[in-house]
């Protein structure tokens, strides 16, 4: 079983929470020598199975930021794509990610998945169903331009100055 990884960019930081879109629907991106889009509903089965999906820093399993089993990572499908809310831990990794997100230095969000059902039309691959294993907050090189990360704050002053970062996709 091969786990594929895809990157997206953008970040919204509110206090200790990162909020955004981990995988946008119908947003075409180039992956090496082919193009790819994620079809609406591609995560329905994975989310219904209530798998324990991890949130990692840079796909590193030794740098866990949250997980669905503990409730520190929430995932949901919307019309825009797979949205997430991640409560960052008060650890050196969590604090580093929070600081980078506040500064606008986060590269984006990535996901580790296995394609369950896909289709090809020329060089365009459409992912119809994926088995999601993890999402990662990445330092650099997102692939999907329409992903977002935000950090939530409980401080009223910070709530008034919510940050929304869109970073250019690096291919």
N, C-alpha and C positions, 0 to 999 in steps of 0.2 A: 504494500500500500504506500503510495507516494503522497506526501503532504505537500500541497502547493502553498505558496505565499504570495499575497498581493498587498500592495501598499496604496494608501490614499493620504491626503494631506488635510490640514486645517485643524484648529484646536479652539475650544472654548473652555475657559477655566473659571469656575465659581467656587471659591473657598477650597475645599479639599475634594471637590468632585470635578471630574472631566466628563464632558457631555458632547456627543456628536454622532456622526454617521460613520460607521466602520466600513460599510460596503454600499455604495450608491447603486440604485437600480437604473438600468438603461443608459449608463454613462460609459461610452466607449473609451477604451484605453489601448495602448499598444504594449504588448508583451513580446519582447524579442522580435520574431518575424511574423507575428500574427496580432490581430486585434481581438478584444474580448469585451463582452458585456455580461452583466448579471441580470437575469430575468427577475421580475417581481415574483415574490413567493419562494425564491430559491432556498430560504432558510426555514420555511414553515415546518418541515419534518424534524429537523434538528432541534428547533426550539420546543416542539411538542413532546419530544422524547425526554426533555428535562435533563439533558446531559450536563456534566460538570465541565463547563467551558471556562478556561483560564484567561486572565488578562495579564500579559507579560510586558516587560521592558525589552524591546528589540529582539523578540522571539527567544529570549534566554530563559529556560525553565528554572534557573536558579534565582531569577529576579521576578517573583510573583507579585503582582500589584493588586489582584483581586480574583474572585471566582464566583460563578453563579451559585454554587452549592452553599456558600456562606452568605450570599446576598450582597456582597460588596461589588459585584458586577451584575447589572441588569441589562438584558438584551430584548429588543422588540422590533417587529417588522412594522414599517410605516409605508406610506406611499413613496417616500424618498429612498428608502432602503433599510438596511439593518442599523438601527440606532442603539446606542449604548449609554449607560450611566455608570461610571466607575468611581467609587469612593477610594481615594488614595490612602495607603497606609502611612502612619507616622514613622517611617523608616528612612534611612538615607536614600534609598532608591526612590521611594514615594516623594520625598521632599525635593530631590533633584528633578524629577519629572514635573512636579508642580512649578518649580522655579523656571524651568525651561519653557513650560506652557505659558506662564505669565509674561515672559519676555518675548514670546512669539518664536522661540527657537525649536519647537517640536516639528519634526519633519512630517508627521502625520500618523495615520493609523494603518495597521496591516492586519491581515487575517491569515491564519494557517488552516487549510481546509483540504478535503478530498472531494473531487468531483464525482458525484453519484450519477448524474444525468446531464449530458451536454450535447450540443449539436454544432455542426460546422456548415458554413456557407462560404465557400472560397476560403479566405484567410480570416474570417470572422467566427470566433467561437462564442457561443452563448451558453452560459452556465444556468441550467434550469433547476437543478437541485444539488446542494452541496452539504457535506457533513462537516460542520464547523468544529474545530478543535481548540482554537484560541484566537484572541485578538491581541495585538501588540501596539503599544505606543512606541513609535520609532523616532530615532534621532534624525534620520535623513532618508531621502530617496523614495518618496511615495509614488505609486503608479496611478491610482485613481484620484483625479483632481477634485472630485466633488465630495470628499470625506471631510469631516469637521471634528474638532476637539474644542471643548470649552471647559473652564474651571468655574464651579459655583462657589460663592462665598455666602456665609451667613451674616456677614457684616453689612449693614445697610449701605455704607459708603461704597463698598466693593460692588454691591448689587447694582448701584447706579452706574457704575463704570464697567459693565460686563465687557469682556474682551471676546472678539470673534476673529479668528485668524484663518486666512486662506493663503496657502503657500503654493507656489508654482510646482507642478509635477516635474520630477526629474526622471528622465527616461534613459 
